[in-house]
Amino acid sequence: MGLGFRFWDFKKSIHFGIDPSLIISQSRLSNVDCRLLPVVCTIASLMRIYCSGTGGIGLSAYAALQKANGHEVHGSDRTESDILDSLREQGISVALNQDGTFIPEDADLFVFSEAIPKDSPERKRADELGIRSITYFQALGEISRDHTVIAVCGTHGKSSTVAMAARVLIELGMDPTVIAGTKLKELNNSNWKKGKGEYFLLEACEYRRSFLNISPNIILMTNADGDHFDAFDSVEDYQEAFVEFIQCLSVNGIVVTHMEDKDCANIVRKTKKEVYAVDQFTLPDLNVPGKHMKMNAQLVLGLAGVLGIPEEEALESLKGYSGCWRRMEVLGNLDNGVTVIDDYAHHPLEIKATVQAMLEGYPNRRLVAVFQPHMHDRTLKLYDEFIKSFGGIDILVLTDVYDARHDVEKESVDMEKFASDIKEGSQIDVLYGKNLNCTQSMLKNDILKPDDVLLIMGAGDVTDMARSMVSE
């Protein structure tokens, strides 16, 4: 005889193979205290902090927040960017020299991004000076620990879910502190906010199990189908990291997720933590296309339920959600009516979801896409999935691979073969544009026609090409 595990979805019982005592119904939410007794990182005086790789979207937010908290902050990065300009405007000094000479000898804390290798001059110099050195996520764990932490994790959709959650919390007067993995309209096109409320909303990245440095009280898990196989041995290893993260929840913490997603259900079942399933919610109306976006919004409705926010108020707030930086971001129109859209998609499932959203949002228009693969390692390990992910596009232009982490790359993608395999696997026309300059010329001179939709995808610097085309 089976164990008879049951899940109550507020309307009917559905068997999910999970202990029913771990599923929270609406009637029980009032009895749940999602707050952990705060473990406060006591600082006797203000610190002098140095951030290595501060042009990164996460570390830049941390640097700005710590500056707003009154600390003296310095940093460095490889190249100029709008993010560095913004940090300087906030009074943070940023150098483009990363040889270690810019680090103050009396710095109290050295924070580095995951992109900075162990043998980098700055990390070596910090060690020589005896400065306490921690990763960005260790620093994020420390700065958020005395709040009620709402952590959004998952393979895809983290930034959009954080954006929607931030919108609801801010509009309903909860004044959260926010650290996002992108720029949010809700934060005046910034990636951080210093709030006065108890909630700290953040994006929890699984890469190298970084999110295990966070002490969450509420977790929103979007999905967990697998990525970052330079850091994980297998899908099973990848998903085990999510099990470990959920087990970091406070005693009365809760995970909000889609229990109809088999990966999420399997992960939650292993943790024996309280779970709020969101599949019963009708897909909310948003001001952006795409079913995947509406599924992210379901998680925010679940969060609202946990926090006691009336569902109708959350739904009204979500109606105004219109996207965020580099997530199906409409940059503008060219003189010939071509609509240029920039998207961060760099994983097969993200590409599929984004393309489907474009077909939904722009019916009866020709869809031209550019894809910049992000890392040889990811492209090769997900090769079979990639070549079948572009169906529905009229013409695809591939650029050279963006080499984000050259220290972990062992093999290179044969781009001509990749283009040929996508043509066969996705049944579309594919061209290899080589570098970004050549790709841009090819688009302007040989491919684009009036009223096309140009979708530019990738997590690397292909966004610069997208923005330059619109600004010309």
Secondary structure by P-SEA (a helix, b strand, c coil): cccbbbbbcccbbbbccccccccccccccccccccccccccccccccbbbbcccccaaaaaaaaaaaaabbbbbcccccccaaaaaaaaacbbbbcccccccccccccbbbbccccccccaaaaaaaaaccccccaaaaaaaaaccccccccccccaaaaaaaaaaaaaaaaccccbbbbcbbbccccccccccccccbbbbbbbccccccccccccbbbbcccccccccccccaaaaaaaaaaaaaaccccbbbbcccccaaaaaaaaaaccbbbbcccccccccccccaaaaaaaaaaaaaaaaacccaaaaaaaaccccccccccccccccccbbbbbbbccccaaaaaaaaaaaaaacccbbbbbbbbbccaaaaaaaaaaaaaccccccbbbbcccccccccccccccaaaaaaaaaaaaccbbbbbbccaaaaaaaaaccccccbbbbbbbccccaaaaaaaaaac
